[in-house]
């Protein structure tokens, strides 16, 4: 999730991406995303195993910011909100 292109980034894991992204978009969830206005889904990965997804989340959270931006821009160079693509 991001608040704008090259802005604040949030990395998380969920078993229901559409529902979780909706919660962030509408501010239903207290915390970092609401405080920083991270309402745009700009990148995601799908994993079959929740433990694998959690390992990947922790790996990405340790990355340098530039690496995260590179990952986003590889698949989404325009930083488009991908929320609608989930349906």
N, C-alpha and C positions, 0 to 999 in steps of 0.2 A: 504494500500500500504506500502511496505517496500523497503529498499535499499539492505538488505541482512538479513539472519537469525539473529535474536536478534539485529538487527540494528535499524535505525531510522524508526519510524512508523508514518503513516498518516491516519487519520480517516476522512471520508467525506460522503456525501450523494448525490445521483444523481437519476434521473429518467431513465437514460440509462447507465447502468454499463459498457457494452462493449465499447461504445463510450468514456466514461469518462476515463476508464482504458487505452484505446489507447492513449488518449491525454497525460496522465501522462507518459506512456511508451516511447513516442516519444518526450517528452519535449515541446509539443505544448502549454502547459499552464505555464505561468509565476507563480512563487510563491514557496511555501514551497517544494512541491514534486520535482520540477526541481532543486531547490537550493541544496536539500539533496539527489538527485538521487533515489527517491522512485519510482521505475519502476515496481516492482513485486506485483501483486495482490495475497496476501497470505491468505486473509479471506474476506468473505462478508456474509451479511444477506439480505434476500428479504422480503420486507414489501409491503402489498397491499395499504397502506395509506401513503402518503408523510409526513403528519404531524407526524404520528407514527414513521416513519423513522428518521425524524429530532429530535424527542425526544430521540430516541435511540442513535443517533450520539452524542448528547450533554451529555447523560449519560456516554457513553464510553469515551468521551474526558476527563471527570472528574476522571476516574479510575486511579489507580496506574499503572505504567508500567508493573509490575509483573502480574497484573490481565489481562491486554491486551495480554501479551505473553501467558498466560495460555489459554485464549480464542482461540487464533490462534492455539496453539499446540494441543488443544483438537480435532480439526477437520483436522489439517494440520501439524502433528508433524515434517515433513521433510521440512517445509517452501517452498513447491513447488509453482511455479508461476501458479496460477489458471486461468490465462487469457484464455488459449486455451480451458478450460472446458466450457466457455461461449457459444461456438459455436457447 
